[in-house]
Amino acid sequence: MVPKETEKLETELLLEAIYRGYGFDFRQYARSSLLRRLHYIRQKAGVAHLSELIPLILHDERFVGELLSSMSVTVTEMFRDPDFFLELRTKVIPVLKTYPFVKIWHAGCATGEEVYSMAIVLQEEGFYDRVQIYATDMNQQSLKTAEEGIYPLDAIRKFTVNYNNSGGKASFSDYYYAKYQMAKMNEDLKRNIVFTAHNLVTDQTFGDMNMIVCRNVLIYFDRQLQNQVFRLFDESLVHRGFLCLGSKESMEFSSLRGTYENVSARWRIFRKPLT
Ligand SMILES: C[S@@+](CC[C@H](N)C(=O)[O-])C[C@H]1O[C@@H](n2cnc3c(N)ncnc32)[C@H](O)[C@@H]1O
């Protein structure tokens, strides 16, 4: 058993190597889940100590590619938390619909299910043609899947239940076609989506967003980093823009605390003030 202090030092050195070598900054990620992932990577690499990963990080580019993909938890689903989408339809969409043009940023979109869910909602609400969606993630492999929009058929049953519970107005099967054991989302849904790499820790703001959706991403960051990302979101949103977080995420410990209007306390939908 490695003493805690030694493991802490090894972790710091390893994260520093990733950051200094490749610019990916995990130094302020919440430690417990980060350590779980690092030990998983260590076991897969067949080494006894975290520090033994450092030479691989410094000298083996292929290992780094795999490591970066394994560093993020990309679990997601279509219409995840169906009530969140119901709340969107009733409390947010009626406002957005009154605008001539709407920009939405999905930060940390993983493999894209959340983005296709949004495109479906906007299409059903009849104003998708006036919306531009930016779907970003730091994980290039996930983004590739997102752009392809092909998911295992096994998952579709759950997605269909979620869609029905989220206030879906049609049949979920209208939005994909099945081939072999996979389901491909309709190309048409992609027409207003730009998929692009963006790192919330090291990259710049996305300007003039009417809504930012960043769900189940900030839970992996420590409070200081969450605060930094909240400032990035605040700078990226227009006045009266909406900010949607995951059900376990809050602005409570950030410097924006109390400044945003609570649109839905349960589903963590907030609205930026006028000034
Ligand atoms: C659990 S998934 C959330 C997916 C989706 N938003 C949802 O709620 O279902 C978390 C995603 O955040 C991404 N992520 C983690 N750190 C990030 C960072 N610094 N910048 C951008 N994306 C990040 C991961 O790559 C992963 O795809």
The ligand as an SDF file (V2000), in Angstrom:
LIG
                    3D

 27 29  0  0  0  0  0  0  0  0999 V2000
  -20.3160   12.8720  -17.7510 C   0  0  0  0  0  0  0  0  0  0  0  0
  -20.0170   13.6610  -19.2830 S   0  0  0  0  0  0  0  0  0  0  0  0
  -21.4200   14.7260  -19.3840 C   0  0  0  0  0  0  0  0  0  0  0  0
  -22.1230   14.6220  -20.7010 C   0  0  0  0  0  0  0  0  0  0  0  0
  -23.4400   15.3850  -20.8280 C   0  0  0  0  0  0  0  0  0  0  0  0
  -23.2480   16.7900  -20.6120 N   0  0  0  0  0  0  0  0  0  0  0  0
  -24.4740   14.8260  -19.9000 C   0  0  0  0  0  0  0  0  0  0  0  0
  -24.7960   15.4670  -18.9020 O   0  0  0  0  0  0  0  0  0  0  0  0
  -24.9620   13.7370  -20.1330 O   0  0  0  0  0  0  0  0  0  0  0  0
  -18.6960   14.7800  -18.8610 C   0  0  0  0  0  0  0  0  0  0  0  0
  -17.9730   15.3330  -20.0750 C   0  0  0  0  0  0  0  0  0  0  0  0
  -17.1990   16.4620  -19.6800 O   0  0  0  0  0  0  0  0  0  0  0  0
  -16.0410   16.4810  -20.4540 C   0  0  0  0  0  0  0  0  0  0  0  0
  -15.0120   17.3040  -19.8130 N   0  0  0  0  0  0  0  0  0  0  0  0
  -14.3240   17.0580  -18.6780 C   0  0  0  0  0  0  0  0  0  0  0  0
  -13.4290   18.0320  -18.4620 N   0  0  0  0  0  0  0  0  0  0  0  0
  -13.5610   18.9210  -19.4700 C   0  0  0  0  0  0  0  0  0  0  0  0
  -12.9050   20.1240  -19.8200 C   0  0  0  0  0  0  0  0  0  0  0  0
  -11.9110   20.6060  -19.0660 N   0  0  0  0  0  0  0  0  0  0  0  0
  -13.3040   20.7710  -20.9330 N   0  0  0  0  0  0  0  0  0  0  0  0
  -14.2910   20.2900  -21.7150 C   0  0  0  0  0  0  0  0  0  0  0  0
  -14.9450   19.1440  -21.4570 N   0  0  0  0  0  0  0  0  0  0  0  0
  -14.5810   18.4630  -20.3370 C   0  0  0  0  0  0  0  0  0  0  0  0
  -15.6330   15.0200  -20.5390 C   0  0  0  0  0  0  0  0  0  0  0  0
  -14.7480   14.7710  -21.6140 O   0  0  0  0  0  0  0  0  0  0  0  0
  -16.9940   14.3450  -20.6990 C   0  0  0  0  0  0  0  0  0  0  0  0
  -17.2970   14.1300  -22.0380 O   0  0  0  0  0  0  0  0  0  0  0  0
  1  2  1  0
  2  3  1  0
  2 10  1  0
  3  4  1  0
  4  5  1  0
  5  6  1  0
  5  7  1  0
  7  8  2  0
  7  9  1  0
 10 11  1  0
 11 12  1  0
 11 26  1  0
 12 13  1  0
 13 14  1  0
 13 24  1  0
 14 15  1  0
 14 23  1  0
 15 16  2  0
 16 17  1  0
 17 18  1  0
 17 23  2  0
 18 19  1  0
 18 20  2  0
 20 21  1  0
 21 22  2  0
 22 23  1  0
 24 25  1  0
 24 26  1  0
 26 27  1  0
M  CHG  2   2   1   9  -1
M  END
$$$$
